[in-house]
Amino acid sequence: MTPSQKTGPNVWRTASLGLVGLVLSMSFAVSVGAIHIPMETVWGVLINKAAPNAIAPDWSAGREAIVWDIRLPRAILAALVGAGLAMVGASLQAVTRNPLADPHLLGISAGGAFGAILALLHTGLFIGLLTVPLMAFLGSLGATLIVLAVSQFASASSADRLVLAGVAVSFIVMSAANVLIFLGDPRATHTVVFWMLGGLGLAQWDQLIYPATVLVFCGAYLWFQSGMLNAMTVGDETATTLGIPVARFRLTVFVIGALITGVMVAFSGIIGFVGLMIPHIVRLLIGGDYRRLIPMSALCGAIFLVWADIIARTIMAPDDMPIGIVTGLIGGLFFVWLLRKRIT
């Protein structure tokens, strides 16, 4: 019996527990904060919004505004960003055959931040609210192409050297982003700290449609390509014998990853290591079959980032700690553990 067959019967149970965990995690995220709101009040507000006058409200208008207008959009954005980054990380690890691949380490997140900062401080919102997501995507895509070009120029064909090329490009792109900040309006530069350190405090209902749409369509594409991702983990030669256009498919996955990462960065800033950690944790639970790994990575990534945001909001309450600090600390420790595991 193969490992995937052994874990198969547990997949639905794991997924069900994960969905319940996500709902409970988001409910708790809406409940906690500088002003504690009881869980029954949270659910009462949600039920009343879904079915007006279904229950008699016994809460104040201020508490309803906190639940509906501030904390719930933030929890939803955390789930969307966590799911998107986890799926990108899992996909990149397949096409690069490198367990250390991650949109943050490969410079994709840095490119997204560069594009967002360029839009905010220099070009302006020339097409309205879509400007920042569009520029962030173009920045992520540009950083991705630069990483691929550098790896070709340096003959860095191995998986480990591809990550090194990504780290180098990430430093260069972040340096360019710092130049944009230096040249920008000093009165506005404090706003870009959000994109440099990561945060979810700007979540709004009318903007959630953008990351949600990108996540649904791009995530569905990655899931439908699970068979090809499975083949890519074995090696390029095996994938080619199966009729897979390896170079084109790898580039497509990089572009899809850049699109997801760029849009997520536009609304959350740089949040590192989610794409590195979550796929490894999921593999320990259900195995490495990408038909299960992609959706379960999305689910676990959503749960992880919701809890990371809870920590960021409560550890220094009433002030918010940038969520990138929380994920960076946890992810850095995980990265060290992963390196030790690979060596030993």
C-alpha positions, 0 to 999 in steps of 0.5 A: 500500500502506497503512502497516498493510499494510506492517507486517502481515507483520512483526507475527507476527515482532515478537510472537514476538521480543517473547515471547522477549524477555519470557521472557529478561527475566524469567529475567534479573530472577530471576537478578540481585540482591544474591545472584546466582543462575545462570540454569541454577539459575533454570530448574532451580528452575522445572522442578522446581516444574512437574514435581517430581523431574524433575531432581535439585536441586543448589541450596540451599533458600535459593536456591530460596526466593529464586527462587520466593518472592521474585524470580519473583512480583516479575518476574510482577507487573512484567510484569502492571503494565507490560502493564496501564498500557501498554494503558490509555495506548494506549486513552486516547490513542485516546478522547481523541485526545491522544498525551500521554494517560496514566493518570499525567498524567490523575490516575487513578494519583493517585486509586488511590494515594489510595484505597490510602492511605485503606484502609491508614491509616484504614478498615482491611482491612474485606473482607480482601485485597480492600480495598486493590484495591477502594479503589484502584479507587474512588479511580481511578474518582473521580479519572476522574469529577472530571477529566471534570467539570472538563473540562466545567466549564472547557469544556476540550473540546480534547484538550490541555486535557483533559490539563491538567485531569488534571494539575490534578486529580492535584495536588489528589488527591495533596494530599488523599492527603498530608493522609491521611498527615499525619492517619494513625498516624505509626508506619504512615505510612512504609509508604505511601511504597511507594504514593507512589514505586512499588515491587514488593517486596511481590509475593506469589503469593497476591495475583497473581491480582487484577491478573492477572484484571483484566488478562485480562478488561479487556485482552480487552475493550479488544482486542475493541473495537479497531475502535471505538478505531480509529474514535475516533482519526479523530474523534467525527463519523466515529465517530458516522457509523459508529454508535458511541455516542461519549460512552458508549464514551469513558466506558466506556474511562475506567472500564475504564482506572480499574479496571486502573490502580487495581488495579495501583496497589494492588499497585505504587504509582504508576508513571508514564509507562509508558502514555505511552511504550510505545504510541508506541514500538509505533506506530513498530514496527507502525503504529497499528492497535489490533488490533495496538497493544493486545496489542503495547503490553501485551507491550512494557510488560511487558518495559519494566517488568521491566527498570525493576525490574532497574535499580531493584534493582541500581543501589543494591544491596542497597537497592531504589530505588523503581521510580517514580523510574526510570520517572519519569526515563525517562518525563520525558525521553521526554515532552520529546522527544515535545513537541519532536516535536509542535512541530517 
